[in-house]
Amino acid sequence: MEQYKRILLEKFDSRQKVITELTNLEAILNLPKGTELYISDIHGEFAAFDYILRSCAGILNEKINDCFVASLTQEEKNTLSALVSYPERVLEQVNKEKEWYKSTISQLLTLLSFVAAKYSRSKLRKALPQEYAYIIEELIYSDLTLADKHSYFHTILSYVIELREADPFILGIASSIRRLLIDHLHVVGDIFDRGAASAQVMDELLQFHSLDIQWGNHDIIWMGAFFGSKACLLNVLRIAARYGYLWDIEKAYGLNIRSLTLFADKPIKPILSLDPSWGQERRNLQQKKYCSWKRSIKR
């Protein structure tokens, strides 16, 4: 143990910081591990990929059911699930009265506290939106069975609503819940090709809090095209033409394909070597020559 302490003291200049780090490491070793999501063959289908991330691959509905059990109806659970997954859309559609805000934010805080129960406070704090971290921590750690705390809780909620911060507050809590439900993302190949929204998928991955990527053969083709391989570039364009998103490539990456369009409009002289019937005739001729040669040997 003394040896480990000496190693820690080389990185931390006080015993208090060593104790803090030891506590953090003990939490990492002993608390339940976060959920890791494996996903592959995205192929530029952003809508489907985004839905999987926002719904946390079905984990969100499970947690809502475990958290609220019979205290919410199935319809209310579905509404809460939609709010966490697509908060911007739901906030545009609902009639946002003060009581709705109070009830909804209370449900979100209860769910946040439930999904964060297996993590250390440090990990939870990192998952919270920085501008609301202090307020959210105060609210989720308030004991509402105490009269003073109950009044304190609802007073803070009233301030958030009256100052017109309720919508961004809800967005922040929803994002934190999704982040805690998927602790790490493993992308196992093939982000590109076939779908038109590979750029959006990459933008989403760049913003994700924790992930690793194993590149697939389609991804390697795009990398080769980027670094100047004509064979890879032609393959990228061939697949784009086949799946109908050539113009999306031009829009997303600024790749001018007008010259390709003009080339396609030009009449091309037939190439006999590419004609299947010509190839058959040639094979027949070769066969005749081979038979003649065999007969000459026998003689």
C-alpha positions in Angstrom: 0.0 0.0 0.0 2.9 2.4 0.9 4.3 1.8 -2.6 1.0 2.9 -4.2 0.8 5.9 -2.0 4.3 7.1 -3.0 3.3 6.7 -6.7 0.2 8.7 -6.1 2.1 11.4 -4.3 4.3 11.9 -7.4 1.1 13.1 -9.2 -0.8 14.7 -6.4 0.7 17.3 -4.2 -1.3 16.7 -1.0 -2.7 13.8 1.0 -6.2 15.3 0.6 -6.0 15.0 -3.2 -4.7 11.4 -2.9 -7.7 10.5 -0.7 -10.0 12.1 -3.3 -8.4 10.1 -6.1 -8.5 6.9 -4.1 -12.2 7.4 -3.4 -12.8 8.0 -7.2 -10.9 4.8 -8.1 -12.8 2.8 -5.5 -16.0 4.0 -7.0 -14.9 3.0 -10.5 -13.8 -0.5 -9.2 -16.8 -1.3 -7.0 -19.8 0.5 -8.4 -21.8 -1.1 -11.2 -20.4 -0.5 -14.7 -22.2 1.7 -17.2 -24.0 0.3 -20.2 -21.9 -0.1 -23.4 -23.7 -0.1 -26.7 -22.3 -2.0 -29.8 -23.5 -0.8 -33.2 -22.4 -1.7 -36.7 -23.4 -1.2 -40.4 -24.8 2.3 -40.0 -24.2 3.0 -43.7 -25.2 6.7 -43.6 -28.7 6.0 -42.3 -28.8 8.9 -39.8 -32.4 8.8 -38.9 -32.2 5.1 -37.7 -28.8 5.7 -36.0 -30.1 8.8 -34.2 -33.2 7.0 -33.0 -31.1 4.2 -31.5 -29.0 6.7 -29.6 -32.0 8.8 -28.5 -34.0 5.8 -27.3 -30.8 4.3 -25.8 -31.5 1.1 -27.8 -34.6 0.4 -25.7 -32.9 0.9 -22.3 -34.8 4.1 -21.7 -38.2 2.5 -21.7 -37.0 -0.2 -19.3 -35.7 2.4 -16.9 -38.9 4.4 -17.0 -40.9 1.2 -16.2 -38.6 0.2 -13.4 -38.5 3.7 -11.9 -42.3 4.6 -12.0 -43.8 1.1 -11.9 -47.5 1.8 -11.4 -47.3 5.5 -10.4 -47.6 6.5 -14.1 -50.0 5.2 -16.7 -48.6 3.6 -19.8 -49.6 6.7 -21.8 -47.7 8.9 -19.4 -44.7 6.7 -19.6 -44.7 6.8 -23.4 -45.0 10.6 -23.2 -42.0 10.8 -20.8 -40.0 8.5 -23.1 -40.7 10.7 -26.1 -39.7 13.8 -24.1 -36.3 12.3 -23.1 -35.7 11.0 -26.6 -36.9 14.0 -28.6 -37.4 16.9 -26.2 -37.3 19.6 -28.9 -40.2 18.0 -30.8 -42.3 17.3 -27.7 -41.8 20.9 -26.3 -43.1 22.3 -29.6 -46.3 20.2 -29.4 -47.5 20.3 -25.8 -49.5 23.0 -24.1 -46.8 24.3 -21.7 -48.6 25.6 -18.6 -46.9 26.2 -15.3 -48.3 23.0 -13.7 -47.2 20.9 -16.7 -43.7 22.2 -16.3 -43.6 21.4 -12.6 -45.0 17.9 -13.0 -42.7 17.1 -16.0 -39.5 18.5 -14.5 -40.3 16.5 -11.3 -40.7 13.3 -13.3 -37.4 14.0 -15.2 -35.5 14.6 -12.0 -36.9 11.4 -10.5 -35.8 9.5 -13.5 -32.4 11.2 -13.6 -31.8 10.3 -9.9 -32.9 6.7 -10.6 -30.5 6.1 -13.6 -27.6 7.9 -11.7 -28.0 5.8 -8.6 -25.2 3.3 -9.6 -22.7 6.1 -10.4 -20.6 8.3 -8.2 -21.6 11.9 -7.7 -18.5 12.9 -9.6 -19.6 11.0 -12.7 -23.1 12.4 -12.4 -21.7 15.9 -12.2 -19.7 15.4 -15.4 -22.9 14.3 -17.2 -24.9 17.3 -16.2 -25.1 20.5 -18.3 -22.6 22.9 -16.8 -25.0 25.9 -16.6 -27.5 23.9 -14.6 -25.3 21.4 -12.7 -25.6 23.1 -9.3 -29.4 23.5 -9.5 -30.0 19.9 -10.7 -27.8 18.5 -7.9 -29.7 20.6 -5.3 -33.0 19.3 -6.6 -32.3 15.6 -7.0 -30.7 15.4 -3.5 -33.5 17.2 -1.7 -35.4 15.0 0.7 -39.0 15.9 -0.1 -40.3 14.1 3.0 -39.1 17.1 5.0 -41.4 20.1 4.9 -38.6 22.7 4.5 -37.0 20.7 1.7 -40.3 20.3 -0.1 -40.9 24.0 -0.1 -37.3 24.6 -1.2 -37.7 22.2 -4.1 -40.8 23.8 -5.4 -39.5 27.3 -4.9 -36.5 26.6 -7.1 -38.7 25.0 -9.8 -40.9 28.2 -9.8 -37.8 30.3 -10.3 -36.7 28.2 -13.3 -40.2 28.5 -14.9 -40.8 32.1 -14.2 -37.4 33.1 -15.6 -38.3 31.2 -18.8 -35.5 28.7 -18.4 -37.8 25.7 -18.2 -37.3 24.6 -21.8 -33.5 24.6 -21.9 -33.6 23.1 -18.4 -35.6 20.2 -19.7 -33.3 19.8 -22.7 -30.3 19.6 -20.4 -31.9 17.0 -18.1 -33.0 14.8 -21.0 -29.5 14.9 -22.5 -28.0 13.9 -19.1 -30.4 11.0 -18.8 -29.4 9.7 -22.3 -25.7 10.1 -21.5 -26.0 8.1 -18.3 -27.9 5.3 -20.0 -25.3 4.8 -22.6 -21.9 5.1 -20.9 -19.8 4.1 -23.9 -20.5 3.5 -27.6 -18.6 0.9 -29.7 -19.0 1.5 -33.5 -18.0 -1.8 -35.2 -17.5 -0.8 -38.8 -19.2 0.7 -41.9 -20.3 4.2 -41.1 -20.3 5.2 -44.8 -22.0 4.2 -48.1 -25.5 3.3 -49.2 -27.2 6.1 -47.1 -27.1 9.8 -47.9 -26.3 11.1 -44.4 -22.9 9.8 -43.5 -21.8 13.4 -42.7 -24.5 13.8 -40.1 -23.6 10.4 -38.6 -20.0 11.6 -38.2 -21.0 14.9 -36.7 -23.1 13.1 -34.1 -20.2 10.7 -33.3 -17.8 13.7 -32.9 -20.1 15.1 -30.2 -20.6 11.8 -28.4 -19.1 11.7 -24.9 -17.3 8.3 -25.0 -16.8 6.0 -28.0 -14.4 3.9 -30.0 -14.5 3.0 -33.7 -13.4 0.0 -35.6 -13.3 1.0 -39.3 -15.0 -1.2 -41.9 -14.3 -1.9 -45.5 -16.7 0.9 -46.7 -15.0 3.4 -44.4 -11.6 2.4 -45.7 -12.8 3.1 -49.3 -13.9 6.6 -48.3 -10.6 7.2 -46.6 -8.8 6.1 -49.7 -10.9 8.5 -51.8 -10.1 11.3 -49.4 -6.3 10.7 -49.8 -6.5 10.7 -53.6 -7.0 7.1 -54.7 -8.9 7.3 -58.0 -10.0 3.7 -57.7 -11.5 4.3 -54.2 -13.1 7.6 -55.4 -14.7 5.9 -58.4 -16.0 3.1 -56.1 -17.5 5.8 -53.8 -19.2 7.4 -56.7 -20.4 4.1 -58.1 -22.1 3.2 -54.9 -23.6 6.7 -54.6 -25.0 6.5 -58.1 -26.4 3.0 -57.4 -28.2 4.1 -54.2 -29.2 7.5 -55.5 -27.3 10.1 -53.4 -24.8 11.6 -55.8 -26.2 15.0 -55.3 -26.0 14.6 -51.5 -22.3 14.0 -51.8 -21.9 17.2 -53.8 -23.9 19.1 -51.2 -22.2 17.6 -48.1 -18.6 17.6 -49.3 -18.4 20.1 -52.1 -17.4 17.5 -54.6 -18.1 18.8 -58.0 -19.7 16.1 -60.1 -20.7 18.2 -63.0 -17.8 16.8 -65.1 -19.1 13.3 -64.4 -22.6 14.4 -65.5 -21.3 15.8 -68.7 -19.2 12.7 -69.4 -22.3 10.5 -68.9 -24.2 12.6 -71.5 -21.7 12.0 -74.2 -22.3 9.1 -76.6 -19.6 6.5 -76.2 -18.4 4.2 -79.1 -19.1 0.6 -78.4 -16.1 -1.4 -77.1 -16.1 -4.9 -78.5 -14.2 -6.4 -75.6 -17.1 -5.3 -73.3 -19.7 -6.9 -75.4 -20.8 -10.3 -74.0 -21.6 -11.7 -77.4 -18.2 -10.7 -78.7 -16.6 -12.4 -75.8 -18.6 -15.6 -76.6 -17.5 -15.5 -80.3 -13.9 -15.1 -79.2 -14.2 -18.1 -76.8 -15.7 -20.2 -79.7 -12.8 -19.2 -81.9 -10.3 -20.1 -79.2 -12.1 -23.5 -78.8 -11.9 -24.2 -82.5 -8.2 -23.4 -82.5 -7.6 -25.6 -79.5 -9.4 -28.5 -81.2 -7.5 -28.1 -84.4 -4.2 -28.1 -82.4 -5.2 -31.3 -80.6 -6.1 -33.0 -83.9 -2.7 -32.0 -85.3 -0.9 -33.6 -82.3 -2.7 -36.9 -82.8 -1.6 -37.1 -86.4 
